[in-house]
Amino acid sequence: RIPMIDLKKYGPWALVIGISDYEEIEDLPYGRRDAEAIAAWLLEQGVPADHIRLLTDGKTDPVGTGGLPAAPATLVNVREALGWLRRVASPDDLALMHFSGHGYQGVDDGSDEADGADEFFVLQDTRAAAQDDTALRDDEFGRFLDRIESDHVLIFFDSCYSGGLSRSLPPSSQAPADDEDWFGDLRLEGRLLLAASSEGEEAFESPQLEHGVFTHFVLEGLDGAADVNGDYHVTVWELYEYVAARVPEFLLMYTAGLAEW
């Protein structure tokens, strides 16, 4: 495991969301497990428990997250948690968000999408017959990003069509794809999104990995596998390259019958 610096000095503040048991939408086996693992990893790195908000489907076992409680990932609770993250993360703090759950594409209500579709976070209480009105629209998430003061925002999306959510990032503040070390000296500027799929693709879960495929390799990379130069720091670019290589590699092994779904 890569030794990390004392993260308490710079935050970070984290909003971690993972949903397996939906009220009306088809369930996902490992959404909650993804979020629990991300939260547990943050605690292992010394992030204080009161710097983490964990939202799941209300069935999280606190033993698996070091005693960290979880609230239901309803639309109201997610909006409140985004407001919390915006309030507590100062310009010098790292603000991290992880979402594992269903993604959805609906009709663009603002005529600002070239493909005529908005992307949505499908939440625990999203209604099957009214997803456009009861899921979190990318435009609303974009307004949150416009208002957050942190200059260091890192986002993991493990959901279908999640690449389309990158349009929520203000173009002038997107981080360059260089060798920034976000757990070292926090030089990461702007907003950086790592997504499981493009805006037209699905994301995948694996019983063999017991996680979303994307989240599994994010965690593996953060635990040291992405440290290709052996300097005991995982940079954003190293993590991106590791995940971008390992996810399609695993999917190819699956199609060849060498890995279980």
Backbone hydrogen bonds in HBPLUS format (Angstrom, degrees):
<---DONOR---> <-ACCEPTOR-->    atom                        ^
c    i                          cat <-CA-CA->   ^        H-A-AA   ^      H-
h    n   atom  resd res      DA  || num        DHA   H-A  angle D-A-AA Bond
n    s   type  num  typ     dist DA aas  dist angle  dist       angle   num
A0010-TYR N   A0007-LEU O   3.18 MM   3  5.76 141.1  2.33 114.3 122.5     1
A0011-GLY N   A0008-LYS O   3.45 MM   3  5.07 171.5  2.46 105.5 104.2     2
A0013-TRP N   A0094-LEU O   2.90 MM  81  6.31 159.9  1.94 166.0 172.0     3
A0096-LEU N   A0013-TRP O   2.85 MM  83  6.22 167.1  1.86 161.2 165.7     4
A0014-ALA N   A0051-HIS O   2.89 MM  37  6.31 164.2  1.92 164.4 168.9     5
A0053-ARG N   A0014-ALA O   2.89 MM  39  6.30 159.2  1.93 157.2 164.0     6
A0015-LEU N   A0096-LEU O   2.88 MM  81  6.34 155.0  1.94 156.0 163.1     7
A0098-HIS N   A0015-LEU O   2.96 MM  83  6.48 154.4  2.02 154.5 160.7     8
A0016-VAL N   A0053-ARG O   2.81 MM  37  6.09 176.0  1.81 176.3 177.3     9
A0055-LEU N   A0016-VAL O   2.87 MM  39  6.26 165.0  1.89 162.6 167.4    10
A0017-ILE N   A0098-HIS O   2.79 MM  81  5.93 162.6  1.82 149.7 155.9    11
A0100-SER N   A0017-ILE O   2.87 MM  83  6.21 147.5  1.97 139.8 150.5    12
A0018-GLY N   A0055-LEU O   3.00 MM  37  6.53 154.4  2.07 158.0 166.2    13
A0019-ILE N   A0100-SER O   3.02 MM  81  6.46 152.8  2.09 158.2 165.2    14
A0028-LEU N   A0020-SER O   2.88 MM   8  4.45 155.2  1.94 127.1 135.2    15
A0023-GLU N   A0124-GLN O   3.07 MM 101  6.04 173.1  2.07 161.7 161.2    16
A0034-ASP N   A0030-TYR O   2.91 MM   4  6.05 152.5  1.98 148.6 154.9    17
A0035-ALA N   A0031-GLY O   3.26 MM   4  6.61 162.2  2.30 149.0 152.0    18
A0036-GLU N   A0032-ARG O   2.95 MM   4  6.21 164.4  1.97 156.7 161.3    19
A0037-ALA N   A0033-ARG O   2.99 MM   4  6.13 156.7  2.04 147.5 153.2    20
A0038-ILE N   A0034-ASP O   3.02 MM   4  6.31 156.9  2.07 151.8 158.1    21
A0039-ALA N   A0035-ALA O   2.93 MM   4  6.13 167.7  1.95 155.6 158.9    22
A0040-ALA N   A0036-GLU O   2.88 MM   4  6.03 158.5  1.92 146.1 152.6    23
A0041-TRP N   A0037-ALA O   2.92 MM   4  6.06 153.2  1.99 143.1 150.4    24
A0042-LEU N   A0038-ILE O   3.02 MM   4  6.31 157.6  2.07 149.7 155.2    25
A0043-LEU N   A0039-ALA O   3.04 MM   4  6.34 160.5  2.08 150.9 155.8    26
A0044-GLU N   A0040-ALA O   2.95 MM   4  6.20 152.8  2.03 146.4 154.1    27
A0045-GLN N   A0041-TRP O   3.11 MM   4  6.41 135.8  2.32 142.1 153.4    28
A0045-GLN N   A0042-LEU O   3.09 MM   3  5.16 131.2  2.34  96.9 110.0    29
A0047-VAL N   A0042-LEU O   3.15 MM   5  5.58 159.3  2.20 152.6 146.5    30
A0046-GLY N   A0043-LEU O   3.02 MM   3  5.23 161.4  2.06 109.6 114.2    31
A0051-HIS N   A0048-PRO O   2.90 MM   3  5.34 160.5  1.94 116.4 121.2    32
A0052-ILE N   A0049-ALA O   3.17 MM   3  5.50 161.7  2.20 114.7 116.5    33
A0071-ALA N   A0054-LEU O   3.08 MM  17  6.58 155.3  2.14 152.6 155.4    34
A0056-THR N   A0071-ALA O   2.89 MM  15  6.22 146.9  2.00 153.9 163.8    35
A0073-ALA N   A0056-THR O   2.57 MM  17  5.08 141.6  1.71 169.7 159.0    36
A0064-GLY N   A0061-ASP O   2.96 MM   3  5.74 142.3  2.11 124.8 132.3    37
A0065-THR N   A0062-PRO O   3.05 MM   3  5.11 151.2  2.14 101.3 110.4    38
A0067-GLY N   A0062-PRO O   2.61 MM   5  4.36 161.4  1.64 150.0 143.1    39
A0068-LEU N   A0065-THR O   3.13 MM   3  5.39 163.5  2.16 110.9 116.0    40
A0124-GLN N   A0073-ALA O   2.99 MM  51  5.51 152.0  2.07 145.6 145.0    41
A0078-VAL N   A0074-THR O   2.86 MM   4  6.04 158.9  1.91 154.8 160.6    42
A0079-ARG N   A0075-LEU O   3.02 MM   4  6.16 162.9  2.05 147.5 152.2    43
A0080-GLU N   A0076-VAL O   2.96 MM   4  6.20 158.5  2.00 148.4 154.7    44
A0081-ALA N   A0077-ASN O   2.85 MM   4  6.03 153.8  1.92 144.7 152.1    45
A0082-LEU N   A0078-VAL O   2.88 MM   4  6.11 153.6  1.95 151.2 157.7    46
A0083-GLY N   A0079-ARG O   3.06 MM   4  6.30 153.6  2.13 144.4 151.5    47
A0084-TRP N   A0080-GLU O   2.91 MM   4  6.25 147.7  2.01 143.0 152.4    48
A0085-LEU N   A0081-ALA O   2.91 MM   4  6.19 162.3  1.95 150.0 153.7    49
A0086-ARG N   A0082-LEU O   2.96 MM   4  6.15 157.0  2.02 146.0 152.5    50
A0087-ARG N   A0083-GLY O   3.00 MM   4  6.20 149.0  2.10 143.6 151.7    51
A0088-VAL N   A0084-TRP O   2.99 MM   4  6.18 160.9  2.03 159.0 163.1    52
A0089-ALA N   A0085-LEU O   3.20 MM   4  5.94 157.0  2.25 146.7 150.7    53
A0093-ASP N   A0090-SER O   3.03 MM   3  5.25 154.1  2.10 111.8 120.0    54
A0151-ASP N   A0091-PRO O   2.96 MM  60  5.07 162.5  2.00 125.7 125.7    55
A0095-ALA N   A0152-HIS O   2.84 MM  57  6.17 164.9  1.86 161.3 166.3    56
A0154-LEU N   A0095-ALA O   2.91 MM  59  6.34 158.7  1.96 156.2 163.0    57
A0097-MET N   A0154-LEU O   2.96 MM  57  6.45 152.7  2.03 155.4 163.0    58
A0156-PHE N   A0097-MET O   2.81 MM  59  6.22 159.7  1.85 157.7 164.8    59
A0099-PHE N   A0156-PHE O   2.93 MM  57  6.33 149.0  2.02 153.2 163.2    60
A0158-ASP N   A0099-PHE O   2.75 MM  59  5.97 176.1  1.75 176.4 175.4    61
A0101-GLY N   A0158-ASP O   3.39 MM  57  6.73 154.1  2.47 143.3 147.3    62
A0122-VAL N   A0102-HIS O   3.06 MM  20  5.23 163.3  2.09 153.2 149.4    63
A0104-TYR N   A0120-PHE O   3.26 MM  16  5.05 147.6  2.37 134.6 137.5    64
A0120-PHE N   A0104-TYR O   2.78 MM  16  5.05 136.8  1.97 152.4 160.0    65
A0106-GLY N   A0118-ASP O   2.87 MM  12  5.27 157.3  1.92 148.8 156.0    66
A0118-ASP N   A0106-GLY O   2.80 MM  12  5.27 152.4  1.87 137.4 146.4    67
A0108-ASP N   A0116-GLY O   3.14 MM   8  5.20 159.5  2.18 123.0 119.1    68
A0116-GLY N   A0113-GLU O   3.03 MM   3  5.09 159.9  2.07 105.7 112.0    69
A0138-ASP N   A0119-GLU O   2.80 MM  19  5.42 137.9  1.98 174.3 166.8    70
A0121-PHE N   A0136-LEU O   2.84 MM  15  5.02 156.9  1.89 143.4 149.5    71
A0136-LEU N   A0121-PHE O   3.03 MM  15  5.02 155.5  2.09 149.9 148.7    72
A0126-THR N   A0123-LEU O   3.04 MM   3  5.21 169.4  2.05 114.3 116.4    73
A0130-ALA N   A0127-ARG O   3.11 MM   3  5.22 157.4  2.16 105.2 112.3    74
A0133-ASP N   A0130-ALA O   3.12 MM   3  5.52 136.5  2.31 106.3 117.5    75
A0134-THR N   A0130-ALA O   3.07 MM   4  6.18 126.6  2.36 146.1 161.3    76
A0134-THR N   A0131-GLN O   3.30 MM   3  5.13 141.2  2.46  95.1 105.6    77
A0135-ALA N   A0131-GLN O   3.03 MM   4  5.51 128.2  2.31 150.2 148.2    78
A0140-GLU N   A0137-ARG O   3.07 MM   3  5.48 125.4  2.38 107.0 119.5    79
A0141-PHE N   A0137-ARG O   3.20 MM   4  6.62 157.3  2.25 149.4 156.1    80
A0142-GLY N   A0138-ASP O   2.83 MM   4  6.04 149.7  1.92 145.9 154.6    81
A0143-ARG N   A0139-ASP O   3.08 MM   4  6.39 143.9  2.21 139.8 148.6    82
A0144-PHE N   A0140-GLU O   3.14 MM   4  6.52 148.4  2.25 143.8 152.0    83
A0145-LEU N   A0141-PHE O   3.05 MM   4  6.45 155.0  2.12 148.1 154.4    84
A0146-ASP N   A0142-GLY O   2.95 MM   4  6.23 144.6  2.08 142.9 153.0    85
A0147-ARG N   A0143-ARG O   3.20 MM   4  6.38 137.2  2.40 138.4 148.2    86
A0147-ARG N   A0144-PHE O   3.09 MM   3  5.25 131.6  2.33  98.5 111.3    87
A0148-ILE N   A0144-PHE O   3.04 MM   4  6.24 137.7  2.23 151.9 163.0    88
A0190-GLY N   A0151-ASP O   2.67 MM  39  5.12 128.5  1.93 133.2 141.5    89
A0153-VAL N   A0190-GLY O   3.00 MM  37  6.19 169.1  2.01 168.2 168.6    90
A0192-LEU N   A0153-VAL O   2.90 MM  39  6.28 158.8  1.95 156.6 162.7    91
A0155-ILE N   A0192-LEU O   2.91 MM  37  6.21 156.0  1.96 163.4 169.3    92
A0194-LEU N   A0155-ILE O   2.87 MM  39  6.18 166.1  1.89 166.0 169.7    93
A0157-PHE N   A0194-LEU O   3.00 MM  37  6.41 159.8  2.04 155.1 159.8    94
A0196-ALA N   A0157-PHE O   2.85 MM  39  6.13 140.3  2.01 163.7 176.5    95
A0161-TYR N   A0201-GLU O   2.83 MM  40  5.38 159.3  1.88 164.2 171.4    96
A0164-GLY N   A0161-TYR O   3.08 MM   3  5.80 147.1  2.19 117.9 125.4    97
A0165-LEU N   A0162-SER O   2.99 MM   3  5.30 144.8  2.12 105.2 115.4    98
A0163-GLY N   A0197-SER O   2.74 MM  34  5.46 111.5  2.21 121.6 141.2    99
A0166-SER N   A0163-GLY O   3.08 MM   3  5.58 159.7  2.12 110.4 116.8   100
A0167-ARG N   A0164-GLY O   3.24 MM   3  6.01 166.5  2.26 116.2 119.8   101
A0168-SER N   A0165-LEU O   2.85 MM   3  5.49 163.2  1.88 118.2 124.1   102
A0169-LEU N   A0166-SER O   3.04 MM   3  5.53 158.9  2.08 112.0 118.4   103
A0173-SER N   A0170-PRO O   2.92 MM   3  5.52 157.2  1.97 122.2 129.6   104
A0191-ARG N   A0173-SER O   2.89 MM  18  6.18 142.5  2.04 140.7 151.1   105
A0175-ALA N   A0191-ARG O   3.12 MM  16  5.48 161.6  2.16 126.8 127.9   106
A0178-ASP N   A0176-PRO O   2.96 MM   2  5.66 130.4  2.21 105.5  90.9   107
A0236-VAL N   A0180-GLU O   2.94 MM  56  5.89 155.5  2.00 167.4 175.1   108
A0184-GLY N   A0181-ASP O   3.33 MM   3  5.22 160.5  2.37  98.3 103.5   109
A0201-GLU N   A0198-SER O   3.20 MM   3  5.20 172.9  2.21 111.4 112.7   110
A0213-VAL N   A0204-PHE O   2.87 MM   9  5.88 166.0  1.89 147.4 152.0   111
A0206-SER N   A0211-HIS O   3.02 MM   5  5.93 161.1  2.05 156.5 160.3   112
A0210-GLU N   A0206-SER O   2.72 MM   4  5.70 132.8  1.94 142.9 158.3   113
A0216-HIS N   A0212-GLY O   2.91 MM   4  6.09 163.0  1.94 160.1 164.9   114
A0217-PHE N   A0213-VAL O   3.26 MM   4  6.54 162.1  2.30 150.0 152.9   115
A0218-VAL N   A0214-PHE O   2.96 MM   4  6.23 144.1  2.09 148.2 159.5   116
A0219-LEU N   A0215-THR O   2.94 MM   4  6.15 169.3  1.95 157.8 159.0   117
A0220-GLU N   A0216-HIS O   2.94 MM   4  6.17 157.1  1.99 145.1 152.3   118
A0221-GLY N   A0217-PHE O   2.90 MM   4  5.86 155.3  1.96 134.8 141.7   119
A0222-LEU N   A0218-VAL O   2.90 MM   4  6.14 160.3  1.94 152.2 157.6   120
A0223-ASP N   A0219-LEU O   2.96 MM   4  6.11 142.3  2.10 143.9 153.7   121
A0225-ALA N   A0220-GLU O   3.24 MM   5  5.91 152.7  2.32 154.1 146.0   122
A0224-GLY N   A0221-GLY O   3.08 MM   3  5.44 160.3  2.12 110.5 114.9   123
A0226-ALA N   A0221-GLY O   3.30 MM   5  4.34 163.2  2.33 114.6 113.1   124
A0227-ASP N   A0224-GLY O   3.07 MM   3  5.36 162.4  2.10 112.0 117.6   125
A0228-VAL N   A0226-ALA O   2.82 MM   2  5.52 129.2  2.08 111.7  95.8   126
A0230-GLY N   A0227-ASP O   3.29 MM   3  5.47 159.9  2.33 105.9 111.9   127
A0239-LEU N   A0235-THR O   2.90 MM   4  6.16 162.5  1.94 153.4 158.4   128
A0240-TYR N   A0236-VAL O   2.85 MM   4  6.08 163.5  1.88 152.6 157.3   129
A0241-GLU N   A0237-TRP O   2.95 MM   4  6.12 169.8  1.96 151.1 153.7   130
A0242-TYR N   A0238-GLU O   2.93 MM   4  6.07 155.8  1.99 147.2 154.3   131
A0243-VAL N   A0239-LEU O   2.95 MM   4  6.12 175.6  1.95 159.5 160.2   132
A0244-ALA N   A0240-TYR O   2.81 MM   4  5.87 163.5  1.83 154.8 160.4   133
A0245-ALA N   A0241-GLU O   3.10 MM   4  6.12 135.9  2.30 135.3 144.6   134
A0245-ALA N   A0242-TYR O   3.24 MM   3  5.32 132.9  2.48  95.8 107.9   135
A0246-ARG N   A0242-TYR O   2.90 MM   4  6.06 166.8  1.92 156.1 160.1   136
A0247-VAL N   A0243-VAL O   3.06 MM   4  5.84 170.8  2.07 149.1 151.7   137
A0249-GLU N   A0245-ALA O   3.31 MM   4  6.27 147.6  2.42 137.5 146.9   138
A0250-PHE N   A0246-ARG O   2.90 MM   4  6.06 157.5  1.95 152.2 156.5   139
A0251-LEU N   A0247-VAL O   3.05 MM   4  6.34 160.6  2.09 152.9 158.5   140
A0252-LEU N   A0248-PRO O   2.89 MM   4  6.06 150.6  1.98 145.4 152.8   141
A0253-MET N   A0249-GLU O   3.04 MM   4  6.32 149.9  2.13 142.8 151.0   142
A0254-TYR N   A0250-PHE O   2.95 MM   4  6.28 147.0  2.06 145.5 154.9   143
A0255-THR N   A0251-LEU O   3.02 MM   4  6.34 162.2  2.06 148.2 151.7   144
A0256-ALA N   A0252-LEU O   3.02 MM   4  6.20 136.6  2.22 138.8 150.6   145
A0258-LEU N   A0253-MET O   2.71 MM   5  4.96 151.7  1.79 163.8 155.9   146
A0257-GLY N   A0254-TYR O   2.89 MM   3  5.05 159.5  1.93 108.5 114.6   147
